[in-house]
Amino acid sequence: MSTEQQTTGTDGFSYTLTRTLDAPVARVWQAWTTPEQYAQWAYCAPGSVEMDVRPGGAWRPPWSPPTAVSSR
């Protein structure tokens, strides 16, 4: 499965997300639309992802910047 999506936000910032996966479309859809499976795929804490993938729903994954590692 390969897909590309381009989005422009209200602030004019745009980005393109491209992902190629060697998996059936139904399995990828399930992984991206089931909170527990998305949390596992994105290394989020269990129970921390909220999503309603119906039209008009909301999606709120917990994004955290990588922590800096000190070289001391």
Buried (B, 14 or more C-beta within 10 A) or exposed (E): EEEEEEEEEEEEEEEEEEEEEEEEEEEBEEBBBBBEBBBEEBEBEEEBBEBEEEEEEEEEBEEEEEEEEEEE
